[in-house]
Amino acid sequence: MEEEEEGMRMGRRMNFPTGFVEVEGGEAEGRLSRYVIGSPVGFAKGTLGGGDLPPVRPKTVQELIHYLTQEEPRVILLEGIYDFTGTEGGCRDCKGCVPDSYTCGSQGQLAIDKEGMDWCEGKSPIKVSYDKAGVHGLIVKDRKTIVGLGRGATIRGKGLRFYKSKDVILQNVHLTEINPSLIFGGDALSLEGSERIWIDHVKVSRIGRQFLVTQEDPSRAVTISNCDFDGRTTTSATCDGLHYWTILGYGKGDQVTFTANHIHHTSGRSPRLQGSGLVWHVVGNYFSENSGHAFDLGPDVNVLIEGNIFDKVKETLLSGGGASSTTSTYNGFVVNRKNSRECKQRMGRDCEFNAFADSPVFRGTDFKVLSLLPPSKTAPRRTLESVRNTPLTAGCGDLLSTSPSGAGFDEAQAQVDGSHRDGGGGLVISKISNGEQMFVGDLLSQNQLLSALSNEGGGGEVKPSSSRSKSGSTGIDS
């Protein structure tokens, strides 16, 4: 007999203006927890989470649920693995469907036929089984600071849902294993009608649906920084071992700073931005090993794309025939060598141009987005030399000591970059190998970077190899 979990309670829709909006009530009072490394930049600047309260350390998933859903502010320290698989039972032989992209058997993704959605309409039905804990994320209430200690802080089998949440910090946590073989198996990070959210040094891997999604109710004052979006998987919608459903910006009026992140081994939606009037500042990220497309931009989105490296990305901007067939109408400014100084008079600083290595150049010359990024909410410029090292510094690791001392570093475990500079939301920490391959050999070499920067055109460009060609369609159901 089929078992289905009831949908989460939905609240009223919040309609925000499309321009820059100051968050009501201003910035939270108090100060950051001593366990937090760095401070947020960009739209989430001033976010304090649970402040500097004495921390709690949940030992079980039940305790973690209790602390996250409490109304009062909390500083929550995570240690070890919080495994939600099996905690809400399983759904055996439940309704599913076969997507058009399912052409490689067990190496592809089937889909859950979710009640109230028509996604599976017209597709062949099939029975699927999944873990029910993953389908809906764990609600995070207001004024929470959630920090993983050491290398191993992991939430397994369930994502986090920021539903009308205010003042939340999430740092140094790995979210993984959320029904990865099934479309609609669950999202890792979901934001809906939230304010002052800082997600920093988080790793996401092996997820059924979106790594990160902002829902239709817009979220404001959000910064995503220093995160590792790892798309390697054994069940891929594109049948190539790479994850397709990566990042979806759907909120109408979202305000998001996306900086110093590593987005790699994906095949699409990296990111897909389609919420009307949204404002995204995409600065100083490293996009690599993408067999499909990176940006998929809908009409009436506002996006500033500066100081990013695109390394082995087949299609940097989706051009027609896929999820968004109107990418030519987006309000975007893609910074190159010739227009990089346009930012100075509008934002108070020069912009850094983008570099393209074995990836096609794309352009956007609409300066409107610059007027929607006031200096007080603009992330710092990142040089391409620092962006080149992002794969080594993004994600979770030894950011904190297991007990606070001074700045909170464990000098025996973590090597702090000598400059101690804020790299876009957190101090630059040298990643320490824990047996996981770091793909150091895949990083853009110094010579390649210099070659990219010596080219004019869309910024810096290393010519694509003959084995890479643009495809104008994803071939994937949206």
N, C-alpha and C positions, 0 to 999 in steps of 0.2 A: 504494500500500500504506500502510495506516495506521501511523503512528509514535506511540508513547506513551512518555513518560518514566516511569520507575519511581517509585513513591511514596517519600517520604522516610522514613528509619528512625524508628520510633516507640519511645519509651522507656516505662518503667513509669509508671503513674498515681500522682500524689501526692495523697493525701487529707488536706486541711487542715481544722481546725475552722472553724466558721462565724463565731465571734467574732473580735475583734482578736487577731492573732498577731504577736509580735515575730519578726523575721527571725532565723534561727539565725546565730550568729556576730557579731551586732551590725553596726555600720557599718564600712565599709572604712577602713583606715588610710591616712594621707597627707593630701593636699589636692587641690583641684580644679586642673585645668590652667589656666594663665593665659589660654588661648584661650577658655575657657568664660565666657559672660556670665551674671551672676547665680548663683543657687544654687537647688536644688529645694526646693519647699515641699510640705506634705502628706505623703502616705504615703511618697514617695521621698526625704524629707528625709534628708540624710547620704550620699546616693549620690555616689560619687567617680569612677566610671568607671575610666579608666586612670591616674588620678592626675595628677601634674605631670611626667610623663616627657618627654624630648625628642620632638617630633612626627615623624611620617613623612608624606610627601606622595605618595600613589600617583598615577602618571601614566596608568595603563591600568586596564581592568576586571580584568585578571588580577592586577595588583598589589593592587587593592582587595580582591579575594577572598582573596588571600594574607594580608593584614593582618587582615581581619575574622575569619578562621577560625583564626588562630594561638592557641595556648593562653596565651601570655604577654600581660601587659597592654600596651595601645598607646594613644597619642594620635594620631588619624588626621585629617589636615586635607584637606578636599576642595576642589578648584578646578575649575570648568568642568563639563562634562557627561560622565558615565560611562554610555555607551549600551550596554545589554545586548541590545538587539534584534538578532537574528540570530546571537548568540554560541553558542546551543545548537541552532540549526537551527529549522526550522518543521515544523508538522504540517499536511499538506495533505489535504483531503477526508477528515477524520477524523470519528468519530462525534459527533453532536450531536443536539439536539432543539429543538422549537418550543414555548416556554412559552405558557401560556394568555394571558399579557399581550402577546404579540407580535401587535399589531394595526395597526402603522404601518410595516410593511416595513423598509426600511434605516434608519429612524430609531429602531427598537427594538433589543432585545438578544435574540439567540439564545443557546443554552447549550451548553457542552461536556458531553458525556455521560462523566463521570469514572468510571473503573473503581472498583468497590467502593462506589459510591453508587447509590441508587435514585431520585434526584431526577428523572431523565428517564423513569421508569417511567410508562407510560400516555400519554406525549406523543408526538406525531408525530416520527419520526426525520428528520434532515437532515444533510447533510455540511457541516462547518465547517472553517475553516483558522485557525491561530493561531501566534503565536511561542512556542516552547517555554520560553524563558527566563523568561517571566512567570508560568508556572503554579505554580512553586515559588519561595518566597522564599530569599534569600541568608542562610545561617545567620550569626548574630553571636555570637561566643564571649564568655566572661566578661571583665570588666575592660577595657572599650573605651570611649574617648571619641571620638566622631565629630563633627567640627565643619566646617561649610561656611564658606568664606571669601568675603566679598563677596556679591554679589547672585546669582550664577549657579550655585552648587553644586547639581547635579541628578543624581539617579539615575533613568535612563530605562529602562523596559522590564522592570524587576524590582523586587520588594519586598524588605523585610528581615524575617527571621524570628528572633525571640528565643525559642529553644527551650532551656528549662532554663538560660537565661543569667542571670548575676549581675553586678551593678554595670556598667551600660551607660548612657552618655549619648549622645543623638543631638540635635544642635542645628543649626538654620539650613541645612536641606537640603530640596530639592523632590523628591518622588517622583511620577512621572507616566508616562503612556502604557503601561499594562500591559493589553494586549488589551481596550481599553475597550468594544468592541462585543459582548463575550461574557461571559455569566454563567459563573462559575468560570474566568475568564481569568487570575485571580491577585489576591492581596490586597497592599495597600501595606505595612501594618504588622501582623504577626501575633505574638502573645505566647502562650507555652505553658509553664506551670510555671516561670516566671521570677521573679526577685527583684531589687529595687532597680534599676528601669528609669525613667529620666527622658527623656521625649521633649518637646522644647521648640522653639518657633519653627520648626516644620516645616510645609511646605505639601504637601497631597495633592490631586491632580486627575487626571481621566481614567483611572479604574481599572475593570477589569471586574467585580470583586466587592467585597469590603469595603475601605473606607478604613482601618479599624482593627478588629481582632478579637482578643478574648482567648478562647483555646480552652478546652476542658473542664478540663484540668489547670490549677488556679488559679494566677494570678500575683499576687504580693504586693509591697507597697512600690513601687507604680507611680504616677507622676505624668505626666499629659499636659497641657501648658500652652502657651499662646500660639500654638497651631497654627491653620492655615487649612485647613479642610476645604471645598474648592471643588467643588460638585457640577455645575457647568455641563458639558454633554456634548452630543454630536451623536447618541448612541445611548443611549436611555433606556428602562428597563424600564417606565416609566409613559408613554412616548411624548410627553413634554412638555419634553425637553431638560434634565431634572433627574435627578440620580443617586438611586437608591433604596437601594442596599446601602451604607449609610454607616458606621455603627458598631454592632458586635455584642459585647456582654459576655456571654460564655457560660461563663466559668469558675466552678466551684462553690466559692465562697470567695474570689473576687477581692477585692483591696483597691486601689482606684483613686481618685486625686484627679484631677478633670477641671476645669481652671480656665483662665479668660482665653482661651478658644478662640472662633473664629468658625466657625459651621457654617451654610453658606448654599447656596442654590440646590439643595436636595435635595427628595426626595419621599417619604422614609420612613426608618425605622431611624436616627433622629437624636437619641438612640440607641435601640437595642433591647437591653434588659438582661433576661436570663432565667436566669443561673446561680444555682442555689439557694444562699442564704447569702452571696452577694456583697455587698460594701459599696462603694458609689460615692458620693463627695462631689462634686456637680456645682455649682460655685460661680463666679459672675461670668463667664458665657459669653454670647455674642450669637448667638441663633438667628434666622435671617431667610430670607425667600423660600423657604418650604417649601409645596409644593402638596399634600402628603399629611399625614403625621404626624411629630411630633418624638419624644416618648417612647412606647415600647412596653415595658411593664413586666410581667414574668411573676410568678408567685407566689413568695413567700419570698425576694424580693430586698430589700435594704436600701439606700435611697437618700435622701440629703439634697439637696434642690434649693433653692438660695438665691442671691439676688442676680443672677439671670439676666434678660436681656431677650429677649422673644419678639416679633418684629417680622414681621408678615405670614406667620404660621404657620397653616395652615388648621386643623389639629387638633393641639393641644399634647400631648394624651394620647390614644393610640389606645383606643377604647372598644368592644371586642368585634368579632367577625367577621373579624379579620385574623390576623396571625401569633400574637398573644397574645390569647386570648379571656377571660383571667382577670385583666385589669389591676386590677380592683377589690380584689384580695386582696394587692396588694403592700404591703410594709412601708415606706412612704415618708412623709417629712415635707417638704411643700412650704410654704415660708415665706411668710407674708403679713403685713400690717401688724399684725394682731391677735395673732399668735402668735410674732412675731420674737424676743421676749425669753425664750422657752422654752430657747433655746440657752445662756443665761448660766450657769444652775446646772449644766448638764450638760457644756458644752464650755469654759466660762470666758470666753465672749464672746457678745455679741448676734449674731444672724444678720441678714443683709440680706434684705428681702423682694424678690420677683420683680415684674417689670413686664411688662404685656401690651399690645402695640400692634397693633391689627387682628388679634388672636389671642384665642381663647377662654381664659378662666381655668380652671385645674384645681387640685385641692386634694389634700392628703394630710396626715393628722394623727397618724400613728404615730410617737411619739418614740423608739422602740426604737433607731433608727439612731444617735441622739446618743450612746448609751452605747458605741457601737462606733467612735467617733471621739475618741480621747484627745487632749488639748490638744497634746501633742508631735507629733502627726501630723495636725493640722488646718490646712488652708490658711487664709491670712488672709482676712478679710472684704474684699470689693471693693464700693465704692460704685457705685450705678447710674450716676452721672455718669462714673466712669472706665470702666465697662462700655460705655457709649455709644460710646466711641472704639475699642473692640476691633477693629472691621474695619480700622482704620488701623494697628494695632500688631501684630496676629497674623500669623503666617506668617514666611517667610524674607525676608532683605533685607540691608542693610548693617549687620550687627551687630558685625562684627569688622574690624580692620585686617588686611591681608595679612601683616603682621609684628607681633609683640607689642611694645607700648610702654605701660608703665604699666598702665592698666586694660584695654588691648587695643582701645580705640576708635580708629577713624579719624575724627577730628573733621571732616575735609574731606568725608567721604562720609556720615556718619551724624549725625543730630541727636538728642542724648540729652535726654529729658525732664528739665527742670531739677531735679526732686525726686530723681531717681535712685532712686526707690522700686521695690521688687520688686513687680511686678504679678501675681504668682501663678506664679513659676517663672523669671522673667527680668526684666531691667531693661526699662523702657518705652522703646522706641525709636520715634522718629517715622519712619514709612515714607517713603521717597523714591520718587517716581513714576519708573518705568522704562519708561513708555509703556503699561503695562497699566492698564486702567480700574479705579479703586479704589472705584467705587460710592459716592463721597462724597455724592452727591445722594440716595442711598437711606438714608442714616443717619437714625436717629431725631433729629428736630430738638429743640432745647432746649424749645420750647413743647410738642411732643408728649410729651417725657419728663415735664415738669411736669404735663401733663394726666393721664398715666398714674399718676403718684404721688399725684394728688389724689383718686383713686378708692379706696374701700374694697373689700371683697370679697376676692378671692384675692391681693391685693397692690396693684398699680396696674394699671389697665386702661384702654386706649383701645378703645372699642366696635368690634367687627368690622364691616367694611363689608358691605353687602347682597350683594356678589358672592362672599362667602366663607361656606361652610356646612360643617358637620361631615358626614363620610361614615362611618360605623362600620365600614368594611371597606377593606382595601388593594387587593383584587383582584389581588394579586401572590402567586405561589407563594413559600413560605417557604424 
